[in-house]
Amino acid sequence: MTEDFNWHVEAERVWNDKAEFWNSRSKDMWEEGSRKTIIPFIKEHIEKGNHIADLGCGDGYGAYKLYKEGYRVTGLDLSQDMIERANKRLEMDRLSFVQGDLTKLPFQDESFDGLMAVNSLEWTEIPYEGLEEMKRVLKPGGKLCVGILGPTAMPRLNSYRRVYGEKVVCNTMMPWELEKMAEETGWRILDGHGVYKRGVEPSAVMHLTDDLKQALTFMWVFIFQK
């Protein structure tokens, strides 16, 4: 391990490096891939017209889809390269993007009606701090849609090297761990659903309990309420 390891700096570097690759795939993920259920899921729980922050917005495609559905959206990402790509999607005054850290959000208390954080909480040094920041900027009764990669999201090369004692910038977390942390820190868990790898039929898992479903997921998506 190196004594001068800076999580924020290293994580930003990693995502700046990934920006072009991510940008080439993001539309497909939101339209046809692992994220295609998320916007419809949010629409079930958060009214149109509300102000939503997309925390870990990447190149902004998910935020753009929220905007197209009638929400006012502010996207945030650690990577300046991602934000520059996201800004190319700017339309009118209901969609904006800012660079920032999920554990030190540059927003006032109780600024948002809703939040979306998909595969971003794992990219914080201390996920608890990120979850507390989300609570701070959310209005009372506001809702958070948060998705984290599940056990079948392999390979986890971004976090694997920790087994050698190396510093890594991906804090792998299981769905049940996030659920327990949310319960312990005062969130109300309203809903959740699993995203499975291509080829898994819904009928194959629908009869299972939630903990068994989570064990088989590529990603689990929660709705929490403040």
N, C-alpha and C positions, 0 to 999 in steps of 0.2 A: 504494500500500500504506500502511496505517496502522501506526505504530510500536507502538501499544498493543493490537494484535490479540491476543486470548487464545483459543487454540483450544478449550480446555475450556469456557470460558464461552459462546463462540459455538455450539459443537456442542450443548451442553445447551439453549440457547435454541431452536435449530432443531428439536430433537426434542420439546421441550415444545410448540412450535407445531404439530408434525405429529401429536401424540398422538391427537387426536380422529379425524383422518382415518385414521391407521394402525389405530386400534381398530375402526373401521368395516369394515376390510378383512382384518384378520389371520386371523379364523376361516376365511374362504374361501381364503386363501393356503395355510394349513396343511392344510385338508381337501380342496380341489379344485384349487388353483393351483400356483404355482411351488415351494412347500415340501412338497407332499404326499408326496414320496419320502424325505424326510429322516429321519423317525422310524423307518420300516422299515429304512433304511440303518443307523442307529445300532443297532437291535436285532440286526443281523447281526454287529456288532463289539463291543458292550458288553453284558455280562450284566445281566439284571434284578436289581434290588436294590442295584446300585452307586450311588454318589453322583456325580451329574453337575451341573456348573455350566453354566447357560445364560447366556453372556456377550453382552450386547446383547439382552436378553429382550423388550424392548418392553413390550407390555401383558400379557405372560406366557402367551399361549395355547400357544406351543410348549413351554414349561416344564410347563404343565398337562397337555399330551398325554404328555410323558415320565412325569410322575407317574402318570397313568392306566395307563401301560404297566408300572408296577411299580418305577420308579426313585425314589430319593431325590433331590430337585432343589432347587438354590439358583439363583434367577435374579438377574441383575445388569443394571442399565441406568443410563446417564448421566442420563436424564431423570427428575426427581422426579414429573412428571405421569404418565409411563409406570408408574413403580413404584406410585403410588397406584391406578392402574387394575389393575395386576397383583395387588395385595394383595386385591382383591375376589375373586380366585380361590383364596385360601388354604384349604387343607383339611388338617386334622390337623397332624402334625409332619414330614411328608416333603416339604413344599413351602413354600419361603420366598423372600422377595425383599428385595434390598438395593440402595440407590443406590450407584454407584461408577464409577470410571474404568477402562477396559480396560487402560490402561498403568500403572496403580497399583492393582492389585487389593487389596481389603481382606481378604485371606485369608492364612492361614499357608502356609508351604511344604508341598508334597505333601499338600494337603487333599482332592483329588478323584481318583476313579477314572477319570472321563471328563469331557470338556468339549464343549459345542456353541457355536459362534460363527458365526451365519448373517448375512451382510451387515453385520457389525459391525467387522471389522478395517479395512475401508476408511475407517471414521469415526474413525480415530486420526491424530494428527499425524505420528507415526513408526511405521508398521506393525511394523517390526522390534521395537520396544519392547513392543508388544502381544503379539507371538508369544513373546517371551522371558518375559513375565509368565505367559502360559499354561503355558509349560514349568515355571516355578517352582512353580505351584500344583498341578501334575499329579503324581500318584505315579509312580514308576519303572514303565515298562511301560504306563502309562495312555494312553488314546487321545483324540484331538481330532478332532471332526467340524467342519470349517470350510468355509463356503460363501461365495464371492465372486461378484459380478455379472460376467458375461462380456461379450464385445464387442457382442452384439446387444441388450443391456439399454439401449435408448435411450428417451428422450433423457437423457443424463447431465448434467442441468442443475445438479445439486448441485456438480459439479466444473468445469463448462465455463468459468466466468469466470476460471479461472486463466490461460487463454491471453491475457488482457488484463493479466496481472500482478497481478490481485486475489487477496487471501487467500480461500481457500475451506476448508470443513471436511470435504469428502469427498475422500479420497485415492485416486482411481481407480487400480485395479491389475488387471492381466490375470492369468488363472489361471497362465500359465507363469511369471510373475514371483513369485507366491506359492510355487509349486512349487520354483523355484530357491532362493529365500530359505530355505525349509524344509530343503532338501538341504544348503545351506551352513551352517546353524546346528544340525545334528545330529539333525533329525527323520528318522524312517523313514516313507516314504510307502507305505501299505498298499493303498489303494483310492481310486477316484474315479469319479464319473459326471456326465454332463451333464444339465442341465434346459434344454429348448428351448421356444421360443415356441409357443403354440397353433397347430396346423395342421401342425407338422413331424412327420412319421411316423418312428418309430424305424428303420424299414427304409431310410430315406433317408440315415442317417448311420452305421449299424452297421458298415459295411465300412471306414470311415475310420480313420486313425491317431488317437491321442489328441490330438496337437497340432492336427489339422484339426477334430476334434470340438470342442475347446475354442474354436477360432476362430469357431464357429457358435453357441455357447451363450448363453442368457440368464443362466445361472448354472452354475458348476462346483462340485461338492461333493467335498471330499477327506476321507479318514481318514488322519491322521498318528498315529504312535506315538512316545512319549518314549523 
